[in-house]
Amino acid sequence: TDHERALDLEPGSADAAARLLELLLAGGEAARAVDRLSAAAAATKSDERRTELWSEVARLQADVLDAVPAAIASLQRVLKPHPTHVPTLRELAKLFLRESAWTEAAQLLAKVVQLAPDREILREAHLELSAIYERTDERARARVSILAGLAMDPQNRLALGRLGRHWRLRFAPVVIAIAGSNGKTTTKEMLAA
């Protein structure tokens, strides 16, 4: 098509890539879109544009074609020349989480923690790390990540919930619920005595 030729002639053209992607997806040709965008990513001279194209290829592979291993390989192409590209590190960690590859995701998120350009990204990375560490039964590391997230946002409900869960797992207290419309306060006070 004309859009494919335009992308072949100018592989760094965001407009040509966007129009071609729109047409191919509308026609149900996601695999062809991946092929064409991959070729453009390999051919473009712009590092920034190459990163954008490989990221889009990875998104299509993961979300449209359900080919997460292929998406991981595409994002690793971005990291090879740019190992500190935080957005790619975060996206790659999410893909590893989808594949239940906890160790790989934790390593990437630990790198994000070291490189995080702002507090929000740093907080999110700590909370994601805490969830991985809880899942892999590394409670001490989970606690460190939870507390780091809370240090940046003491009112964060997710972090507070994880801290409560961590405390319950660590100390195994007896947990009871008192329900009903009469006598809750009296019962609570009797139990506390």
C-alpha positions in Angstrom: 0.0 0.0 0.0 1.0 3.6 -0.2 1.4 3.9 3.5 3.7 0.9 3.6 5.8 2.5 0.8 5.9 5.8 2.7 7.1 4.0 5.8 9.7 2.1 3.8 11.0 5.4 2.3 10.9 7.3 5.7 11.1 4.7 8.5 11.3 7.4 11.1 8.0 9.0 10.1 5.6 9.0 13.0 2.7 10.0 10.7 3.3 7.2 8.2 3.6 4.6 11.0 0.5 5.8 12.7 -1.6 5.8 9.5 -0.3 2.3 8.5 -1.0 1.0 12.0 -4.5 2.3 12.0 -5.3 0.8 8.6 -3.7 -2.6 9.4 -5.4 -2.9 12.8 -8.8 -1.9 11.2 -8.3 -4.7 8.7 -7.4 -7.2 11.5 -3.8 -7.4 10.4 -2.0 -7.0 13.7 0.8 -9.5 12.7 1.5 -7.5 9.5 1.5 -4.3 11.5 4.2 -5.8 13.8 6.3 -6.9 10.8 6.1 -3.4 9.2 6.8 -1.5 12.4 9.7 -3.9 13.2 11.2 -3.2 9.8 10.8 0.5 10.3 12.4 0.3 13.8 15.4 -1.6 12.3 15.8 0.9 9.5 15.3 4.3 11.3 18.4 6.3 12.1 16.8 8.1 15.1 17.3 6.4 18.5 14.3 8.0 19.9 12.1 6.9 17.1 13.5 3.4 17.2 12.6 3.2 20.9 9.0 4.4 20.1 8.6 1.9 17.3 9.9 -1.1 19.3 7.7 -0.1 22.2 4.6 0.0 19.9 5.6 -3.4 18.5 5.8 -4.8 22.0 2.4 -3.4 22.9 0.9 -5.0 19.8 2.6 -8.3 20.5 1.5 -8.4 24.2 -2.0 -6.8 24.1 -3.3 -7.7 20.6 -1.5 -10.9 19.6 -1.0 -12.2 23.2 2.6 -13.0 22.4 4.3 -11.8 25.6 7.6 -13.5 25.0 7.9 -11.8 21.7 7.0 -8.5 23.3 9.7 -9.1 25.9 12.2 -9.6 23.1 11.1 -6.4 21.4 11.6 -4.3 24.6 15.0 -5.9 25.2 16.0 -4.5 21.9 15.4 -1.0 23.3 17.4 -1.8 26.5 20.4 -3.1 24.7 21.6 0.4 23.6 19.8 2.2 26.4 19.9 0.0 29.6 18.7 2.9 31.8 15.6 3.8 29.9 13.1 3.9 32.8 9.8 3.7 30.8 11.1 0.6 29.0 12.4 -1.0 32.2 8.9 -0.5 33.8 7.1 -1.9 30.8 9.4 -4.9 30.6 8.8 -5.6 34.3 5.1 -5.6 33.7 5.5 -8.1 30.9 7.6 -10.4 33.2 4.9 -10.1 35.8 2.4 -11.3 33.3 4.6 -14.3 32.7 5.0 -14.9 36.5 8.8 -14.3 36.1 9.1 -12.7 39.5 12.9 -12.6 39.7 13.3 -10.9 36.4 10.5 -8.4 37.2 12.1 -7.6 40.6 15.5 -7.1 39.0 14.1 -4.6 36.6 12.1 -2.7 39.2 15.1 -2.6 41.5 16.9 -0.8 38.6 13.9 1.5 38.3 14.3 2.4 42.0 17.9 3.3 41.4 17.1 5.4 38.3 13.6 6.8 39.0 13.4 10.3 37.7 10.6 11.3 40.1 8.9 10.4 43.4 5.8 9.0 41.9 7.6 6.5 39.7 9.9 5.6 42.7 6.9 5.1 44.9 5.1 2.9 42.3 8.3 0.8 41.8 8.6 0.2 45.5 5.0 -0.9 45.8 5.3 -3.2 42.8 8.5 -4.6 44.4 6.7 -5.2 47.7 4.0 -7.2 45.9 6.6 -9.4 44.2 8.5 -9.9 47.5 5.3 -10.9 49.2 4.5 -13.3 46.5 8.0 -14.9 46.7 7.9 -15.0 50.5 10.7 -12.5 50.9 8.9 -10.7 53.8 11.9 -8.6 55.0 12.5 -7.2 51.5 8.7 -6.6 51.1 8.7 -4.6 54.3 11.6 -2.5 53.2 9.8 -1.7 49.9 6.5 -1.0 51.7 8.2 1.4 54.2 10.0 3.1 51.3 6.7 3.7 49.5 5.1 5.0 52.7 8.0 7.3 53.4 7.1 9.1 50.1 3.3 8.9 50.6 2.3 8.2 54.2 -1.4 8.1 53.3 -1.1 5.6 50.4 -3.9 3.1 51.0 -2.2 0.3 49.0 1.0 0.7 51.0 -0.9 0.8 54.3 -2.9 -2.3 53.4 0.3 -4.1 52.5 1.9 -3.0 55.7 -1.1 -4.4 57.6 -1.0 -7.7 55.7 2.8 -7.9 56.4 2.2 -7.3 60.1 -0.5 -9.9 60.3 1.7 -12.5 58.5 4.6 -11.7 60.8 2.8 -11.8 64.1 -0.2 -14.0 63.4 -2.6 -12.2 65.7 -6.1 -13.5 66.4 -8.5 -11.6 64.1 -12.2 -11.4 64.9 -15.1 -9.5 63.5 -17.9 -8.1 65.6 -21.1 -7.5 63.6 -24.7 -6.6 64.3 -26.5 -3.5 65.4 -26.4 -4.0 69.2 -23.5 -4.4 71.6 -20.5 -3.9 69.4 -18.8 -1.2 71.6 -19.5 -3.1 74.8 -18.2 -6.4 73.3 -15.1 -4.6 71.9 -14.4 -3.0 75.4 -14.9 -6.4 77.1 -12.4 -8.1 74.7 -9.9 -5.3 75.2 -10.0 -5.7 79.0 
